[in-house]
């Protein structure tokens, strides 16, 4: 591995606080609902004949369950958070730097004939990520004949996909694949980390212990260049995710009616969570998604919520 130079990314100023906090709480709920590897996952824990609500989730889970999965949510939840953050005004600078670096590394202008983009969970560890792999036909950047569907087996454990939609009449839409490390971002700098991952991954994003900045690096390996973004563990966005996670632990472990001290932007989000406590969680997640601002060009959308089927009863 060659030497690399870290450059700082100037984050955007947080504008709409309701949108900002909706992004954090929505990501946590999406992780609880979609991520198969969680010991307590809403879809796998609640029987299909029962309503999948937060109240039923608490009823089915063991007492104090949240403390057992807190670190996992903090880790895997970054994937779900990035799907919102990189498409929002708050994280748009980070998205553009990633695209710019990958374009320079591979001498291919990713913004040429660009129409729009979206950030998607991509991989079989997630219900919606597995569905994305099965339904997306975009070409994988760097491979002239490979699309997501025809190399499904080789990328089934990839974490994230930046999907770029091209103007009508242009080539296939472009998929840029990446890895996410929510708790141990420094692993992204190790050559042996990438040796265990799909060679089709071109970027990585992770949280590194210490620091309060976002930095970007280009790491030259034997046959490829990986663009790595690290968020310092003291960066405000990372800290606020932990705050939202702690509040959800209070709701799910103690009492969702528990009074807690709220800061600007949180009150309306918390009220929505309480309102939907006994309602289907997919309706809650959808309500929070509508509150999250997206930049105009990030209009492809986001992973549709998966719905495991309820068996039909025949007589």
C-alpha positions in Angstrom: 0.0 0.0 0.0 1.4 3.4 -0.9 1.4 6.4 1.3 -1.8 8.4 1.4 -2.6 12.0 2.3 -5.8 12.8 4.2 -7.8 15.8 3.2 -10.6 17.3 5.3 -14.1 17.6 4.0 -16.0 20.7 5.1 -19.5 19.5 6.2 -22.5 21.5 5.3 -24.2 23.6 8.0 -27.2 21.8 9.5 -30.3 23.6 8.3 -33.6 22.0 9.1 -33.3 20.4 12.5 -36.5 18.4 12.2 -35.2 16.8 9.0 -31.9 16.3 10.7 -33.3 14.4 13.7 -35.8 12.5 11.6 -32.8 11.2 9.7 -31.2 9.8 12.9 -34.3 8.2 14.4 -35.5 6.8 11.1 -32.1 5.1 10.5 -32.3 3.4 13.9 -35.8 2.2 13.2 -34.9 1.0 9.7 -32.0 -1.0 11.2 -34.3 -2.6 13.8 -36.8 -3.4 11.0 -34.5 -4.5 8.1 -31.2 -5.8 9.4 -31.3 -9.6 9.6 -28.1 -10.0 11.7 -29.5 -8.2 14.7 -30.2 -10.6 17.6 -33.6 -8.8 17.9 -34.9 -7.8 14.5 -38.6 -6.7 14.3 -39.4 -8.7 11.2 -37.8 -12.0 12.4 -39.0 -11.6 16.0 -42.7 -10.7 15.6 -44.8 -13.6 14.2 -46.2 -12.8 10.8 -49.8 -12.9 12.0 -49.1 -10.1 14.5 -48.9 -6.4 13.7 -45.3 -5.3 13.5 -45.4 -2.3 15.9 -43.0 -1.0 18.5 -45.3 -2.1 21.2 -45.4 -5.7 20.0 -41.7 -5.6 19.4 -41.1 -4.8 23.1 -43.6 -7.4 24.1 -41.8 -10.2 22.1 -38.3 -9.2 23.0 -36.5 -10.1 26.3 -36.3 -7.6 29.1 -33.3 -5.3 28.7 -32.8 -6.6 25.1 -31.7 -3.2 23.7 -28.5 -3.1 25.7 -27.5 -6.3 23.9 -27.9 -4.9 20.5 -26.9 -1.3 21.1 -23.4 -1.6 19.7 -24.6 -3.6 16.7 -27.2 -0.8 15.9 -24.4 1.8 16.3 -22.3 -0.2 13.8 -24.8 -1.4 11.2 -27.0 1.6 11.6 -24.4 3.8 9.8 -25.4 2.1 6.6 -29.0 3.1 6.9 -28.0 6.6 8.1 -25.8 7.2 5.1 -28.6 6.5 2.7 -30.3 9.6 4.1 -27.2 11.7 4.9 -25.5 11.5 1.6 -28.7 12.5 -0.2 -29.5 15.4 2.1 -28.3 19.0 2.1 -26.4 18.2 5.3 -24.2 15.5 3.7 -24.1 16.6 0.1 -20.5 17.9 0.3 -19.4 14.4 1.4 -21.2 12.8 -1.5 -19.6 15.1 -4.1 -16.1 14.6 -2.7 -16.6 10.8 -2.9 -17.7 11.1 -6.5 -14.9 13.5 -7.4 -12.2 11.3 -6.0 -13.5 8.1 -7.6 -13.8 9.9 -11.0 -10.2 11.1 -10.7 -8.9 7.7 -9.6 -10.4 5.9 -12.5 -10.3 8.6 -15.1 -14.1 8.5 -15.6 -16.3 11.5 -15.1 -19.2 10.1 -13.1 -21.1 13.3 -13.5 -21.1 13.2 -17.3 -24.6 12.7 -18.6 -25.7 12.7 -14.9 -29.4 12.8 -14.2 -29.9 12.0 -10.5 -28.7 9.7 -7.8 -29.7 7.6 -4.7 -27.9 5.8 -1.9 -29.0 2.2 -1.2 -28.5 -0.5 1.3 -27.0 -3.4 -0.8 -26.5 -6.9 0.5 -28.2 -10.0 1.9 -27.7 -9.0 5.5 -30.6 -6.6 5.0 -34.1 -7.6 3.8 -34.4 -4.5 1.6 -30.7 -4.8 0.6 -31.3 -8.3 -0.7 -34.3 -7.0 -2.7 -32.2 -4.2 -4.2 -29.7 -6.8 -5.5 -32.5 -8.8 -7.1 -34.2 -5.8 -8.8 -31.5 -3.4 -9.9 -29.9 -3.7 -13.4 -27.3 -0.9 -13.2 -23.8 -1.5 -14.6 -21.0 -1.7 -12.0 -18.4 1.0 -12.4 -15.1 -0.3 -13.8 -16.7 -3.4 -15.5 -18.0 -3.2 -19.0 -20.1 -6.4 -18.9 -21.0 -6.7 -15.2 -24.3 -5.6 -13.8 -25.6 -6.0 -10.3 -27.8 -8.9 -11.3 -25.3 -10.9 -13.3 -22.6 -10.8 -10.5 -25.1 -11.1 -7.7 -23.1 -13.9 -5.9 -19.9 -11.8 -5.9 -21.4 -8.7 -4.3 -24.0 -10.2 -2.0 -22.2 -9.0 1.1 -21.5 -5.5 -0.1 -22.9 -2.8 2.3 -23.8 0.2 0.2 -24.4 1.3 -3.4 -24.3 4.8 -4.9 -26.6 4.5 -7.8 -26.3 7.1 -10.6 -29.1 7.5 -13.1 -28.0 8.6 -16.6 -29.8 10.9 -19.0 -32.1 9.1 -21.5 -30.3 7.5 -24.4 -27.0 7.2 -22.5 -25.5 4.0 -21.1 -26.8 1.9 -18.3 -27.2 3.5 -14.9 -24.0 3.3 -12.8 -23.6 1.4 -9.5 -20.6 2.3 -7.3 -20.2 -0.2 -4.5 -18.8 0.4 -1.1 -18.2 -0.9 2.5 -19.3 0.6 5.8 -17.6 0.2 9.2 -19.7 2.0 11.8 -17.5 1.1 14.8 -14.1 0.4 13.4 -13.4 2.7 10.5 -9.6 2.3 10.8 -10.0 -1.2 9.3 -10.7 0.4 6.0 -7.0 1.4 5.7 -5.8 -2.2 6.0 -5.0 -4.0 2.7 -6.1 -7.4 4.2 -9.6 -5.8 4.9 -10.1 -5.2 1.2 -8.7 -8.6 0.2 -11.7 -10.2 2.0 -14.2 -8.0 0.3 -15.5 -7.9 -3.3 -13.0 -6.5 -5.7 -15.8 -4.4 -7.2 -16.0 -2.2 -4.1 -14.4 1.2 -4.7 -15.1 3.1 -1.5 -15.4 2.7 2.2 -17.0 4.9 4.9 -16.4 4.4 8.6 -16.3 6.0 12.1 -12.8 6.3 13.4 -12.2 6.7 17.2 -11.1 10.2 18.1 -11.4 13.5 16.2 -14.3 15.6 15.2 -13.8 15.9 11.5 -14.6 14.2 8.2 -11.5 13.2 6.2 -11.1 11.5 2.8 -8.2 9.4 1.7 -7.2 7.5 -1.5 -5.5 4.2 -0.8 -3.6 2.5 -3.6 -3.7 -1.3 -3.5 -2.1 -3.7 -5.9 -4.9 -3.7 -8.4 -7.2 -0.8 -7.4 -7.7 2.4 -5.5 -10.1 2.7 -2.7 -11.6 6.0 -1.6 -12.0 6.0 2.2 -14.0 8.5 4.2 -13.7 8.6 8.0 -16.0 10.4 10.4 -14.4 11.2 13.7 -16.2 9.6 16.6 -16.6 13.1 18.1 -18.1 14.5 14.9 -21.4 16.1 15.7 -23.4 13.8 13.4 -21.9 10.7 15.0 -22.5 12.0 18.5 -26.1 12.8 17.6 -26.7 9.3 16.3 -25.7 8.0 19.8 -28.0 10.5 21.4 -30.9 9.3 19.3 -29.9 5.7 20.1 -29.9 6.4 23.8 -33.4 7.9 23.5 -34.7 4.9 21.7 -33.2 2.7 24.4 -35.3 4.6 27.0 -38.5 4.2 24.9 -37.9 0.5 24.3 -36.4 -0.6 27.6 -38.3 1.6 30.1 -41.5 3.4 28.8 -42.3 5.1 25.6 -44.1 7.7 27.6 -41.1 8.5 29.7 -40.5 12.2 29.8 -37.0 13.2 28.6 -35.3 16.5 28.0 -35.4 17.4 24.3 -33.4 19.9 22.2 -34.5 21.8 19.1 -35.8 19.6 16.4 -36.4 16.5 18.5 -39.8 17.2 20.0 -41.9 16.6 16.8 -39.9 13.5 15.9 -40.4 12.0 19.4 -44.1 12.8 19.3 -44.5 11.0 16.0 -42.7 7.9 17.4 -45.1 8.0 20.4 -48.2 8.5 18.1 -47.2 5.4 16.0 -46.2 3.3 19.0 -49.1 0.9 18.6 -49.4 1.2 14.8 -47.5 -0.6 12.0 -43.8 0.3 12.1 -43.6 0.6 8.3 -46.1 3.5 8.7 -43.9 5.1 11.3 -40.8 4.8 9.1 -42.7 6.2 6.1 -43.9 9.1 8.2 -40.3 9.9 9.3 -39.0 9.5 5.7 -41.3 12.2 4.5 -39.7 14.7 6.9 -36.2 14.1 5.7 -35.0 16.7 3.2 -33.2 15.5 0.1 -31.3 17.6 -2.5 -33.1 18.0 -5.8 -30.8 15.6 -7.7 -31.2 12.8 -5.1 -34.6 11.9 -6.4 -34.1 8.2 -7.3 -35.3 7.5 -3.8 -34.3 5.0 -1.2 -34.7 1.3 -0.5 -38.4 0.5 -0.4 -39.3 -1.1 2.9 -39.4 -4.8 2.7 -42.6 -6.7 3.7 -42.2 -10.4 4.6 -45.2 -12.1 3.5 -48.0 -13.3 5.7 -49.0 -16.9 4.8 -52.5 -17.3 3.4 -54.9 -19.6 5.2 -56.8 -21.8 2.8 -59.9 -23.8 3.7 
